[in-house]
């Protein structure tokens, strides 16, 4: 046994195409090849099982090879690794083009490697004598058209991919920058709001208004040590008089005092916990103002106004790669990282003229975007420099064209080699098929070209074998149907079942006419279903309706001594099965179960497996001993008709003939505990 591990690098993981190549490669060897991921193991020869593992990019798998062909193990491991690596180098944006190129290169390499020696020996003679067939000419023309269209499509997709990547990159940068600006503003705003609204600080403000203590200057100095934006404080009483400020005498001029009084009045009028505005005291300079009215026992005492300087905002924004502006909804600038974005007429206002994403400022092109902050009270603008360089675009397109022409020249030569090898392979395949059609129907095609023609030959061989097997099964099925048709028709409804049902209805009519009416309806449905011979195969849901009617009638007959349950998955309902497949099993459980026990319970289950449909019929009757169980199993394995137990044998035979392979019926029983019958119907039959 040999193992190796591999980490999947392809963005789409092991999807349909690489999974198909792995299955194809695994089927070439007699050894058992398994693939494991996260403790789940499956046979690499089964396509749906491999895809069912859901192997994604970055996940590690383990490939195990074990068997008799020891000499091929190293080559096999290299082959499996090559398949994985082949799909690990692809890019999502150019996937259709790389599929084409990759497939062509692999096919051409195989073709050239196998015919290199032959061509080197008689190349000159071959050039003189070989004449292109019409098929080869049409093939070359078709490949040429597809090649040119693929190249053009590849160039177009490449350009679109570049544009899309650039757009996505710009959008990501824009969102990241706006998020950074918003995060910075929210951090400063929340920190300052918390400072103003702190209960201890509010009490200190009120104490300062009463001149009880003088600790505000220390408090503000301590806060500014760790603050992103330093604050200045103006504390006013209920009359608007300034009782405390951190501004110097020169900064605390008449203009600032008047502005502060108006702002405090607005804050009291709007009844907000924190009122915000912008103070402009000279060109290209602004201060963001946050005001908290002070109350004691519901009575207005004054207000605390905090001023955040624009220069500190600018320092914060300078750490980012791109420029930003913060404004109020009316255009008042809170902060601006680059003064060139502001109008020279009014440097403290920014009102965008339109909603265009791309704008020009001083001859430079920028990607502009905005975001609303703090419930629309603040607007954040982002400016990302986005120059348009047509020379780069021209050079890029020129390189794409040159690359496309180079590919075209290379693939024109490759195409001739491909078509020549393809024509030879097709001719060989046609000759082999003619042998099957005219001379030997059992002839096996042997083609070792390493291309799609070899796969076609393999599938033709498989089809021939399937036809032969199907023909044999149909002959056997026809014989069995002829022998069993009358028996099946007679056994569709047991006469005792009819008598007992009619007897129950007769007793119910005078005592419970409504129930009797319902029972008659179910009985008529059973008669119609069993007598109708136009359909031999029906959906599971149709047969289930018949079983439910049958069991209801039986439960009416036996009363509390009989119970049942049906548990069939919804996924099974539309599958086609032989008509009246399960009813004989239920009849057997009732017939033999009551012989040994006064009360029985029957359970019918159905579920869909990976490659087959399964049913079980279980009862808690008397069961059978080990000797009888082995006799019944021998009867199921035998081709001779057993009169006494032909019911189980007929069902098993019908399943095998209809579904083939390992489909059929298995039984299990423990004496005194019950009897279980399991049916397996391989998917793809009928």
N, C-alpha and C positions, 0 to 999 in steps of 0.2 A: 504493500500500500504506500502510495506517495501522496503528499499534500503540498500545497502552496497557498499563500494568502495574497490578496490584491485589494488595494483601496481604489474605489471607483472615482474617477476624475471627471467623467462626462457630466455636464450640467443637468441633463435629463435622466441620468441614471441608466440602468439596464432596461431600456424600453424595447419595443417590439422587434426592431431590426437587429440589434446586437443579440437579443435573446434568441431570435431565429437562427442566427449564425452559430451561436453556441450549441443549440440543439442539433443543428446540421452537423457540426464538427463532432459532437459526442456520439452520434449514431454511426460514425465511420469505424469505431473501435468496439471490440468485443468486451473490453473492460467496463466495469460499472463506474460511472462518473456521477458524483454528487456535488452539490453546492450548498453551503451552509451560511446563514446570516442570523445573528442574534439567537442562536440555539435552534433555529428552524432549518430542517434539511429537506431537500427534494432531489428527485432524479433529473439530471440535466437533459435527458432525452424528452422530457415533457415540457412543451412550450408554456402552457397555462400555469404549470406549477412554478416554473422559473419566474414568470412575470408576476405570479401571486406573492412572491417574496417581497415585492415592492422595494427593490434595491435602489437607493438614492445616492446622489453625489456625496462623497466623503465617507461612506460606509465601507467597512472592510468585510470581505467574504473569504471563505475557505473552500478551495476546490480539492476534492479527494478522488483519486484514481486507483482502482484496484481491479485486478483480473489476470488473465493468462498471457496476454500479449506483452510480455516484459520488454521486448526490444523496442517497442514503440512509445514507451512511457515518456522518455525525455522529449521526443518530438511532440508528443501530445501536450505536455505541459507548456512547451514553447508556443504551440498553436493556440492554446487557450489564453495565454498571456498576450499573444499578438492580437487576438480578437478584442480583448479589453483595451489594450493600448491604442488600437486603431480608432476606437470611439472616444478615447480620452483626450485627443488633440483637436477635436472639433470645436468651433465657435457657434453659438446660437444664432447670431445675426446672419451668418453665411451658411447655415446648415444645408439648405437644398443644393447649393453649389458644391460644397465640400463632399456631399454624398455622391454627386456625379463624378467629381474628380477622383475621389478615393476609389470608387468602384471601377472606374476606367483604368487607373494605375494598377490596381490589384490584378484585374483581368489581363491587361497587357503584359505585365510582368510574368504571370503564369504562362501565357501564350508564348512569349519570347523565350523563356527559360526552357520550355519543352521542345521548341523547334529551332533553337539556336544552332545546334550541331548540324541538323539537317540542312538548314539554309546556308551554312558556311561551306558545305561540300558541293552543292549543286546550284549555287545562287545564279550563275550566269546562264546555265541551261534552263533554269526555272523562268528567268526573265524572257527567254526566247520563245518558250513553248506555252506558258500559262496565259490563258485568255479569260478575262473577267466574265463571269456569268451575269445574266440579267438580275438574278437575285442579289449578287454581290454589288452590282452597280446601284440597284435600288437601296440596298442596305447602306452603302456609303453615302448616298444622297440624303437618306433619312437621318443618319448619324450627323452629317454635316449641318443639316438644318437645325437639329436639336442642339448641336454643339454651339452654333452661332447664337441661337436664341438664348441658350443657357448662359453664354458669356455676357450677352447684352443684359440679360436679367440680373446676372451676378454684379455687373457694374452698377446697374440701377439700384439694386439692393444695398450695395456697398455705400453708395452716396446717401441713400435714405438712412442707412444705419448710422453713418457719421453724423448726419443732421439730427437724427433722433437722440443719439448719445450726447451730442452737444446741447440739445434742448433739455434733456433730462439732467445733464450736469449743471446747466445754468439754473434750472428750476430748483435743484437740490441746494445749490449755493444760495439762491435767493431765500428759500425757506430757512436754511440754517442761519443766515445772517439776521433775518427778521426775528427768529426765535431767540438768538443771542441778545439782540437789542431789547426785545420784550422782557426776557429774563432779567437783564440788567435793570431795566426800569422798575419792574415789579419788586425786585430785591430792595432797591432804594426806597420806593414808595412804601412798601410794607414795613421796612425798618423804621422810616420816619413816622408813619402812622402809629406804629406800636409805641414809639417814643412819646408822641403826643397823647395817646389814649391811655397810657399806663396810669393806673389809679394813684400810685405813689407820686408820679410826676405831676399829675393834676393837683394833688394835695399840696405839693411843693409850690406850684404856680399860685394857688390861692393863698398860701402862707406868705409868699413874696408880695402879693397885693396888700396884705395886712402888715407888711414889714416885720413879720414874726421871725424870719431867718433869712440868711443870705447864702444859700448853697447852690443857686442856679448856675453860676459861672463854672463852678467845679463840675456840676452835672453835665453841662454842655461840653466842656473840655474833655471829660472822660468819654463821652459818647463819640466825639469827633476823632478820637485816637483810632478807633476801629471802623468808623463809618466809611462807606464807599464815596459818599458825597458829604462834605462838611456842611454844617448848618449854622445859621445865625438866627437869634431869637429876639422878637419884640413882644413884650408883655404889656398889655393895656388893660385899664380898669373899665368899669361900666360906663364911665363918662368919656372914654376914648383917650384918656391921658396915658402917656407912656410911663410905666412904672419900672420897667427894666428892659435893657437891650444889650446885646453883645456887639453891636455896631459902634464904631468910633464916632466922635463928634462930627467929623467931616462926612462920613457915610450916612449918618442920621440927619440928613438935610430936610428942609421943609417939604420937598417933593415926595420923599419917601414917607414922611409922616402923613401927608394928605392921602397918598395912595393906600397906606396901611389902614387909615381910618375908614376909607370907602370899602376896602376889601373886608374888614371886620364887620361892617354894617351888612354887606351882602351875605356873609356867612351866617349872621344872626337871623337875617330875614329868611334865608332858605332852610334854616333849621337842620343843617347837616352836621354830622359828627366831625368830619374833616372837609373843609372847603378848599378848593384849589384854584389858583389863578396864576398869571404871569406878570412880572414887574419888569418893565424896560426903563432903564435910567439913562442910557446913552446908546448910540448906534453900535450894532454888532455885539450887544451884551444883554443878557436876560437872566432873570432869577425866577425859578419855580417856587411858588409860595403855597404853603399848606397851613390852614388856620383852623384851630380847635376852640370853639366857644366854651367858656367856663361857667358852670352853674353850681350853686349850693342851695339845697332845699328848694329846688325849682326856681330860684331867683338868679338872674343873670349877674355875674360878677366881673366878667372881663373876657379877654381872649388871648390865646398864645399863638403867635404867627411865626412860622419857621421859613427861612429863605435858603434855598439851595442854589449855589452859584453855578452858572453855565460852564465855567472853566473846568470844574470838577467833572461835570458830565462829559465834556470833550475829552478829558484824560481817560475816562472809562472807555469811550468809544474808540480811542486811538489804538487799543489792543486788538481790534478787529481789522481784517484785511480790507474791508469795504467801508464806504461812508454811510452816514445815517443822519436823519433829522427827526427831532421830537417836537410836535406842535400841539396846541389846543385846537378844537374843532374850528375856531374862527381864524386859524392861521398864525396865531401868536407862537413864536418860536421859543420852545423851552431849551433846546440844545441843538447844535449843529456842528458836525465834525469837520466840515469844509465850507467856509464862508462863500466860496464861489457859486454855490447852489442857490444863494439868496439874492433877491433883487437889490440893486444898488440904490434904488429909490427908497425902499423901506426894508432895511436889513433885518428887521425884527418880525417880518411877515413872510410866510411861505404858503402860497395858494396855487397848487398845480393847475395849469390852464386846461388840461384834458386828462383823460384816464389812460392814455397810451402807455404801454409798458416800456417802450424804448423812447428816450428823450435825448436831446443834444444840449449840452452845457458847455459854453465856450469852445465849440467846435468838436467836442468829444462826445462819443456815443455811450449812453448808460442804460442799463436795464433797471427801471424804477418799479418798485412795488411798495405796497403799504399794508398796514394792519391796524385795526382799532384796538385800543387798550383801555382798561378800567371803565368798561361799560360805555365806551364812546367818548370819554372825557379827554383822551389823549390819542393822537395819531402818530404812528411810527413809519417813517419812509426809509427804504433801503435803496442805495445806488451802487450798482455793480458795473465796473468798466467793461464794455463789450465792443471793442473795435471791430470794424468790418475790413478784413484784409483780403482783397480780391486776388492779390498775387499768390497767396497761399492756396486759395481755392482753385485757381488756374493750374498751378503746379500739381495739386492733388488729382485733378481731373486728367491732366496729361499723363501722370504716372499710371492711373487706372487704365487709360486707353492703351498705353504701351504694354502694360502687363497683360491686358486682354489680347492684344495682337501676338505677344510672345506665346501665350497659352494656345491661341489658335494655330500658330505655326507648328508648335510641338504636337498638338493633338491631331493635326492633319496627318502627320506621319504615323502616329500611333493608331489612328483610325484605320489606315490601310492594313496594318498588321492585325488588328482586331477583326476586321471583316473577312480577311483571308482565312484566319483560323476559325472564325465562326462558320464560314461556308463549308469548310472541311468537316467540322463537327456535325453540322446539319445534314450533310450528305451521308455521313456514317449513320446517323440516327434514322434517316429515311430508309436506308438499306436494311437496317435491323428490323424496323417496323414492318417492312414488306415481307420479311421472312416469317414474322408472327402471323401476318394476315394470309399469306398464300401457302406457306410450307409447313411451319411448325408452330401451332398455337401455344405450346409450352416453352417456346424459346426464350431464353433470358438474355437481355441486352447487356453487353459489356462494353462500356465506354469510359475511358480514363482521361478526360480532358481538363478536369479541374475547374470547369466553368458551369454556366447554367444548363448547358446541354447535358452534362453528366447528371445533374439533378433531374432534368426532364426524363432521361432514361431510367433513373432510379424510380421515379414516380410511375412511369409506364409499367415497369416490372411489378411494382406494388399493385397497380390497377389490374394487371393480368392475373396475379395471384388472388386478388379480391374477387374478381369475376369468377374464377374457377371455384373458389370456396363458396361464393354465393350461389352458383349454379348447383353445387352439390347439396347445399342446405335447402334450396328451393325444391329439389327433387325429393329429398327426405321429408320436407314439410308437406309436400303434396300427398305423399304416401300416407303420412300420419293423419292428415286431414281427411283423406278418403276413408281411412279405417275408423276414425273417431267421430266423424260428423254425426252419424245417427246416435251414437252413445251420448254425445254432448247435447244433442237436441232433446233426448229423452231425460237426461239428467239435469237439465237447466232448472227444473223445479221438481223437487221431491214430492211425489203424490201425498205422502204423509203430511208434508208441510201445507199442502192445499187443504186437505181434510181438516187438519187442526185449526187452520186459519178460519175456514168457513164455520167450524163449530164454535170458535170463540166469538165470531161476529153474531151467530145465532143467539148465543147467551147474552151478548151485550145489547142487542136491539131493544128488549123490553126494559132493561135496567139503566142503560146509559146510551141512548140512541145517538147522541152527538159523538161520543167516542167511537161507536160502531161505524158511523158515517166516515170519520177520519180513517179508521182502519180499512174500510172498503176502498177509499181513495188510494191509500198506500199499496194495497193489494193489487188494484188495477194497474198502478204504475209498475209494479214488479212484473206482472204478466206481460204488459206491453214491452218492457225492456228486454225480458228474457226471450219472448217469442220473436221479436224483430231480428231477423237474420241478415239485414242489409248492411249492418256495421259489425265487423269483427274486431276492430281496434277503435278505442274510444279514449277521450281525455280522462284523466284521473278523477276530475270533479264529477263527471257523469257516472262513473262506476261507484263513486263515494255516495252519491244520492241513492243509488239502488241499495247499497249496503246499509245505509241509515234506515231506509224503509223496512228492509229485511229484519234488522235488529229490533226496531220498534215493535214489529209484529211478534217476534220471539219473546220480547220482554212482556208483552201483553199476555202471551200464552203462559209463561212460567212465573210471572209476577215478581215477588220479592226474592225468589230463588235465582234470578238471573239479572246480571248487571253488565254493563259494557262501557268502554270509553274509546273515543277515536281521537288520535293526535297525529294529524298529517299536516306538514308544513305547507304554507301557501305557495312556496316555490315549486311544489310538485304538481299543482293542480292542472296545468296545461300540457303536461307530458302525455303522450299517447301510449296506452298499454292494452294488452289483450282484454277483450270484454269478459266479464265474470271471472276475473283472475283470482280475487280474494274470497269470493262467496263460498266456494267449496271448502276452503280452510275454516271459515266460520262455522259451516255446517258440521264439519268433523269435530270441532271443539265442543259444540253443543251435543252432538250425538254421543261421543265417547266420554265427555266430561261428566254428564249426568249418570253414566253407568256406575261411577265410583264415588261421586259426591253429590249431596242433595242441592248444594248451591255452587254456582260457578260464576266467575268474572272473566270477561274477555277484553283484551286491550289490543287495538289496532294502531300501529305507528307507521309513519312514512316520512322520509327525509331525503334530501338531495346531497349526495357526496361529491367528491372531486371528479370522479369519472363514471358514476353510476347512480341509479335511483334505487332506494332501499325501502322494503316494507317488512314488518314483522307482525305476526298474529300470535298472541300469547294468551294462555288460559291457565287457571289455577286448579284444573281438574286432577284426575288421578294419575296422569302421565303414564309412562311405560318403563319397564325395567331395562337394564343395560343390554340384555340379550335381544329383546324386541327392538330396541333402538338401533342396534347394529344391523338387524334384518331389514329394517326400513331404509337405512342408509345404503345397504347393498342393492335394494330395489331401485333406489334413485339413480345409482351408478350403472345399473344394468339396462341394456337395450331391449330385453325381452319384456313383453307385456305381462304384468301381474294383475290378475283379475280381482283379487281381494283388495289390493291397495293401489288400484290404477288411478285414483284421483290425484294423489301426490305425484305419482310418476308422470301422468299426463301434464300436470301443471309445470313440472320441471322440464319436460320435453318441449313444451310450447315455448318456454322462456329461452331455452338454449337455441332452438331453431330460429327464434325471432331476433335474438340479440347476439348470439355467438359468444366466443371467448369463454371467460370464466363466469358468465351469467348462469343463474340457476337457483335452485332451492336447497337450503340447508335446514336440518332439524336438530333440536336438542330437547332433552327431557330428563326430569328427575322423578322417579316413582314416588307418588303420593303428593307431589308439589306442583305439577303442571307440565304443559307441553308448549314448545315454542317453534314456530316456523319462520324462517328468514328468507326473503326473496331479494335477489340482486339482479337488476336490469341495467346492463352496460349502456351508457349513452351512445347514441349513434345507430342503435338497432331500430327494428321495425321500419 
